[in-house]
Amino acid sequence: MVFEDKMITNGEPEEEEEEEEEQDMVDPLETVREKCEQTEHCVHTRERLEACETRVGSRSETTEECTEELFDFLHARDHCVAHKVFQSIK
């Protein structure tokens, strides 16, 4: 047996609840990550990652992966983030 929820309006137009306009919540971690990605060390490691991705993408048969470059970039970014994120929480 299936139950359906129906709203009986008795011929009156439905009243929509007024929703308060909510400001989009911004994750402080994302903000700090974006700033850290623009630092010199992160830019350098991202360039190495992108060069690797270009090289691997241009070959039809290769076993090369860009795992090392990805981890280097993530490590550099997270190292920067670790020093800055907790300052914004205090």
N, C-alpha and C positions, 0 to 999 in steps of 0.2 A: 504494500500500500504506500503510495507516494503522497506526502503532504506538501501543499504549496502555500506559501505565505502570500496573501493578497491583501491589498489595502483598499478598504471601502471608503470612497470619497463622497458618496451621496450627492454626486453631481457638482461638487465644489472643486475648484482648481486646487491642485496639490500645493501645499506650502513648502517651499524649499528652505531648508535650514540655512541660515546665513553663516557661512564659514568665515572665521576670522582669517584675514590674509596673513599667512605665516611666512616669515622670512626663511629662506633656504638656509639650513644649517650647514656650516662649513666645517669640515673636519680639519682640525689644526695640523694633523699629521700630513694630510695631502698638501696643505699650504707650505709646510716646511720642506717636504720632498721636492716640490716645484722649485723652491729657492735653492736647495742644495744641488739640484741637477744643473744649475747655472754656474756652479763654482768651477774653477779651472780644472781641478782634478777629475771631477765628474764629467765635464765636457770632453776631456781627453779619453777617458775610458769609454764614453758613449761613442766617440768617433771610432775607436778600435772595434767596438761591437758592430757598428754600422758597416765598417769596412769588411768585417768578417761575413756579415749577412749578405752583403753585395757579392763578395767572392763566392760564397757557397751557392747563392741563388743563380749565379751565372753559369754554373757547371751543371750538366745534366746527370752525371753519375759521380757522386762523391760520398765518402764516408765522413768527411769533416763536418763537425758541428761547432757551434759558437758557444758552447757551454762555459768554457773558461772565461771568455770575454763577458758573457752575461753575468757570471758570478763576480767578476772584477768590478763591473759597473754597479751591481746591487750592493756590494760590500762598500764601495766608495760612497755611494749615496747614503746608505744606512749608517755609516760611520759619522757622516756629517749630521744626519738627522738626530742621532743619539745625543749629540752635544747640544742641539738646539730645541728639541721638542719639549723637554722638561722645563726649560726656561719659560716657555709660553704657558705652561700649566700653573706655575707658581703664582 
